[in-house]
């Protein structure tokens, strides 16, 4: 399935509409882009978005930042990506092995139909054991 765009429609009062239009003009984007950006931010942060005035953002120090930011070393990110790639590779190998085992089971089933061609190890062991009992044992001494 593709990622289809959906349309959302709702009503706002005239004052709110004008303020939204001013925001869009200040940022030199369309009114739709304002809403899209807000929705994308809301979805990206699982609904944890706080709208604050720009003046409060400039004053805020790092402890008040929302959403909180955590710096992760690049080595950690690279290691995580490497492990994801390795996991994908191992899943592919597992799938190949499963297919090979299935192939071998199918071949074994086909050969079981031709019972004359199969020599079972259990049968050989019992025959060898019987032959050994019939032969006399010699001691040098």
N, C-alpha and C positions, 0 to 999 in steps of 0.2 A: 504494500500500500504506500502511496506517496504521501508526502507532507502537504496537505491541502490547506490553503488559507481559509479562515472562517470570518464571517462578518459579525460584529457585535454592534447592536444599536440600542441607545438609551437616550433619555431626555434629561437636560439640565436647564436651570433657569437662565435667563438672559444675562444676568450679571456674571455668573460663572462662565458662561460661554465666551463673553467678551474678555474676561481675564485669561482664559485658556488661549484665546486668539492672540492676546498680547504676549504671552509666554512663547508661543510659536513664532511670532514675529521677532522677538528679542533673540531667539536662538536661530533664526533664519531657517526654520524647518516648517513643514506642513502641520496642520492640526492633527492629522492622522498619525504622523510620525511621533508627536508628543505622546499620544495614547499608546502607540506600539512600543515606544521606549519604556514607558511606565509598566506596561504589562510584561515585557521581557524582563525587567528588573524584578518585578514582583514574583514571577515564576522562577527566575534564577535563584532567588533568595528564599524560596519556599514560603512566600507570604510575609516574610519578616522585613518589611520596608517601612521606614519612618520618613515622612515628609517634613523637612525643616527649612526655615528661611536661609538664604545664602549667607546672611550676616552671621548666623549661628554656626554655620559650617566653617567660616573663616576664623571665628573665635575659638572653636573647639580644638582641644589638644588631642593627641593620639588615644588617650584613655577613653574619651567620649565618642570616638569614631563608631559609626554604625553603618553597615554591619562591621563587626570587629574584623580586623585583618591580621593574618598570621603569615609571617615570612617562612618559607620553606626553602632549604638549601637546594640548589640545582642538582646536586648529586643525589638527593633523595628522590627528586622528580625523575631523573634519568634512571635510577635504580628501579623505581616503580614501573616506568615504561618498559624497561628491559624485562622485568618479571612478567608483565602482561604479555609481551611478545613470546617469552619462553613458555608461558602457560598456553597460549594459542598453539604454539608449535607442538607441545606435548599432547594437546587435545587432538591435533591432526594425526600425530603418530598413533595415539590410542585408537582412533577411528580406523587407520590403516591396518593395525594389528587385529582389530575386531573383524574387519573384512577378510583378512588372511585366514583367521581361525574359522570363519564361516566357510570360506573356500575349502579349507582342509577337511572340515566336517562333511561338506557335500561330497568331496572326493572319496572320503572313507565310506560314506553311505553308498556311493556308486560301486565301490570295490566290494562291499559286503555282499552285494548281490552276486558277485562272482566269487563264491566262497572257496572254490578250488585254488585260487591264486594266493590265498592268505595263509600264512604259517604263523600260528600263535605261539608265543614264547612259553606259555604255560604248558602247551602240548609237548614242546621240545624238552622242557625240564622233566616232565613225568616220564618221557621215553628214555632220557639219559639216565635217570635214576633207576629205571628197571634194568637197563643194560648193565649198569655197574654192579647190581646185585647178582646177576648171572655170571659175571666174570670172577674167577677166583683171585684172591689177593695174595701176593707173594711177599715174603720177607727175606731180606738178605741178612745174613747174620752170622 
